[in-house]
Every structure is written in C-alpha cells, then in structure tokens.
Amino acid sequence: MKIVVCAKQVPDTTEVRIDPVKGTLIREGVPSILNPDDANALEAALAMKDQNPDTEVIVVTMGPPQAQYMLRECLAMGADSAILLSDRAFGGADTWATSHTIAAAIKKIGNVDLVLAGRQAIDGDTAQVGPQVAMRLGLPAVTYVQNIEIEGDMAKVQRQLELGYEVIEVKLPCLLTAVKELGEPRYMTIAGIVDAYEKEITLWGREDLGLDPSECGLKASPTRVFRSFTPPVKGKGEIFTGTADGMVRDLMVRLKEKHYI
C-alpha cells in the first residue's frame, strides 16, 4: 500500500502576534512546527506501516525551503520519503491554489492507495485543502476521521460528530482528514533522526509538476486577506456563590440591572 500524507509547516500559534498598524501577522521570531492535525494523520499512516511493513509512507508539503526541517521530523518519526513543493510561483497561494499544486504532486507520485491529511491547519483553520485535493483528484473524501480500518480495497472509518460518530465505508483510493483522536503522534527516535538526515528530500517546482504560472500561487488565488486582528478582550465574568436559590436570585438581579429581562 502506498500512502501519501499531506503536511504543513505552521507558525506556533501560541507565539503569534498581530501588528496593530498593518493588521498582519508578525512572523519574525515565531517558531515553526508540524501542524498538529497533520501529525495525527502521519501517526495513522505509520501505524498502518507497523501492521504491514510493505506499506510506503510519503510525506508531501508545499512551502519555503525551510519546510525541509519539518519534513526531516516526519522522516525521523518513520516516514519513508518526503517531497517538498517549493517555487516562487507558489507564493501567496490560498487553499484553492494550494490544493491544485498538491494534487498535481500526488498525480506525479502515481498509484497512491490512500491520502491522509489533517482536519485543518492551525494558522488558517479553513479545513478546505484536504477536500479540495480530493475533488481535484476525483477521489471520495471523508473528513473528521477518528478511526480507520483497512479491509481489502475498502476503508471502514469512524467520522467524528458533535455527539458521537458515524461509520462510513469508502472504496480505496480515497482521502481522509484526521482529528487528534486518530492517534497520538509518536516520538522521534535517535536512530530515526540519524536516518532522516541521511535521506534525500525530493524538491519539485512548478515545471516539475507541469503547471502553468497562472495555475499557481497568488495568480490562481481568488481569496484575499485584507486584515488580521485579535478580537477585543471581554470583561471578566462574575461567579456567584451560595445556595442554589440564592445564586438564582442574584442572577435575576444582575439580569434586571442590565435590562436583559
């Protein structure tokens, strides 16, 4: 079985700040990490490889040259190979253009049985790239997957819902997007780290994928971000103490004071 895992290097959102004047993200000095949901997708692929050693796990990402460090991390965790899609023509891509580039890479890899991706990236939170890649490849897609069982040419998955899950059977090849319940990412091993830096990362640009400049990056992106901002901080809440009747009475007084009732 050949599995492609779509991963993304993202800024650690706990360190991200907004420029109050420009309304843009301040990325200088912000560490980059492997997108958490993508790490869960990778763990699912590696778990399948543990059960079937003939499984090949390929990690694909689109980003600047420094994204290779994230790919080395994926290799150290156990991925067989990694492909970096990097080209100035890819710059400024929204989800529509990104999915087009990633889909072209998966087509170039060929004979892929399963595509795994994270539910969403923490820097954009759109949850669009995975389903869009599936659409461009003509594959069935199941999102929010928390469990996978492969039986022959079928995948039996649990799709997470707000109050439970539903069981869906889908024919391979297909694309699945992962939630954190799918698997806790494993740690890198010393041997894995050494092996990761001995492996060659494949670099593909626009010409390698046979894409026209008008199909890539900003030129192919209908989405425009005009401003980023943090919402205003709300006032502190008030906690009532005492008996149930007393707390209800105090709440009613506050609501009347604010003319809510």
N, C-alpha and C positions, 0 to 999 in steps of 0.2 A: 504494500500500500504506500502511495506517495501522498504526503500531507504537506500543504503549504500553510504556514502561519503568518498572517499579516500583523506586523508590529509597528509601533510608532515610538519615537523618542520624544518625550514631552517635558516641559518645564515642571519642576516640583511645585505644585500649586500652593503649597504651604509657604513658599518663599516669594510668590509673585506679588508685585505691587503695580498700581496704576499711576501713570503720570497724570496729575490733576489738570495740567495745562493742555497737553497734547491729546489726552484721552486714549493713550496707547499703553500696552504692556511694557513694563521695564524688565527686559530680559538679562541685562548685564548683571553678572554675579549670581544668577539664578541657576542652581544645579539642574541637570537634565537626568531623567530616569526613564526606565522602561515603563510604558503605560500599564497600570495595574491590571486592567481587564485583559490586555494582550498577554500579560504574564500568566493569567489563568488559562487562556487559550493554549499557550505554549505548554503548560503543565499537562493539559488534556492530551495533547499530541504526544508528549514524552511518555505519558502513562500507557498509551496505546503501543508505543515502541517497546516499552518494558514487557508488555504481554506478547508482542510479535516482533522479534528482533529484525525481521525483514523490512519493517516499516522505515521509510525515509522521511525525515522531517526537515523541511526547508523553510527558513525564515526570510520574509521579504519586507523591506521597509523603503519608504521614499523620504529623502531628507538630505541635509547638507553632509559633507564629508565626515564631520564629527559623529554622525549617527553610527559609524562603524564601531564605536566603543560600546554602544548598546547591543549591536549585533554580536560582538565578542562575548558579552554577557550571556546572550542566548545560546551561543555555541558552548560556553562553559557549563551551561545547565544541561546540555545534552543534544542540542540540535545538530544535524549532520552537516548542513551548509547554510550559507547566508548570502543574500543578494541585496545590494544597496542600489536603489534607483536615485541617481543624483545627476542633475544637469541644471545649468542656469535657466534653461527653458521651463523647468518645473516650478520655478519660484512663484510665489503668490497664488498657488493653486487652492481653490476651495474644494469641497467634498466632491463635486461633480467632476472636476478635472483630475483630482487625486484618484478617484475610483477608475477613471479611464486609463490612467498610467499603470496602476496596479493590475488591472485586468489584462492589459497588454503584456505585462511581465508574466502573469500566470499562463497566458496563452503560449508565450515563448518557452516556458518551462515544459509544458505539454504533459499529457497523460496523468493529470492530477486527479486523485480519487476523492480528496476531501480538502476543503478550505476552511480554516478556523480563523476567527478574528475576535477581538474584544468587543464587548457590547458597545462601548463608546470610548472616546479619548477624553481624559480629564481636562485638557486645555480647550476643547471645543464643545464637548457634551452634545454633539448633534445626533450620534448613533446612526449616521447616514451612510458612511463609507462602505461598511460591510454589505448591506442590502444593495447598494448601487453596484458594487463589484459583481454580486450575484446576477443582477439584471444584465450587466454588460456581457457576462459570460454565458447567459442563458441557463443558469443553474437555479434549482429550488433553494430557498433560504429559510432557515428557522432562527429566530432571534431569542435572546434571553435564555440560553440553554444552560441547565444546571446539572445534567447528567447525559452521558452518551453511551450507547451500547451498539456495537457494530455486529451485524449478523449477515454474513454473505455480502450481497450488494445493497443491503438496506441499513439505515441508521435509525435506531429507536431512541428518541430523545425526550427528555423532560423539559418543557418550556415553562419557565417561571412566570407565574401570575401574581397578582397582588395578594390573593388569599390562598394560594396553593400552586398547583402546576397542572399542565395538561400533557398527555403523552402523544407524541406525533411520530409516525413512521415516514421516512423520506428516503427516496432512492438515491444511491451514490451515482455520480459525483454530486455533491451539494455544498452549500456554505452554511456554517453555523457560527453564531456570535455568542460569546461566553460571558457568564456572570461569575462572581467570585466563588459561588458555591460549587462550581465545576471542578475546582481543585486548588489547593494551597500550593503556590509555586515552590519548587524545591530550591535548596541552596546550591550554589556553585561548589564544586569540589576542587581541591588543589590540582589534581590530575586533569580535571576538566578545564581549568584556567590555562594550564600549560598547553594542553591540546588546542584550545581556542586560538592561541596566539601563533600556533604552527599552521593553522588552516588559512587558506586564501579566501578573502571575501570578494565575491564577484561584483563588479561595478558595471551597471548598464545605464547608458544615457538615452537621450531621445532617439538618436539614429539607430542604436542597438534594438530599440523596440519598434522601429519603423513608424514613428509618429511624426506628423506634420507639426510645425511650430504653433499653428493655430489650434491644435488639439491639446495643448499643454499649458500648464501654469496659469498666469493671470489672464492671458488672452482667451482661454477657454473657460473662465470662471464667471458665471453670471452673478455670484454673490459678492456684495461689497460691504465691508465692515466700516461704518462711519465713525463710531466712537465706542470705547470700552470704559466702563465705570463701575465703581462699587456702590451698592445701594446704601442709602443713609442708615446709620445705626439707630435702631428703635430704642425707646426708653426702657428702663428696667421694669420687669414685671413685679407685681405685688403678690406676696404669698400670705394667705390667711391661715391662721391657726386657731385652735379651739375645738369646740364640739361641732358636729355636722350642722345642727340648727343655727349655731352662732355664725359659722362661716357662710352659710347661705344668706343669713340676714345681712352680714357685712357686704357680701357680693351685691345684693339687691340695692343697698345704699349707694355703693360706688357706681353702679349702672345708672341709677337715677340721677346722681350728681353729674354724670357725663351726658345725660339726656338720651341714653340708649333705650330706656324704657320709660 
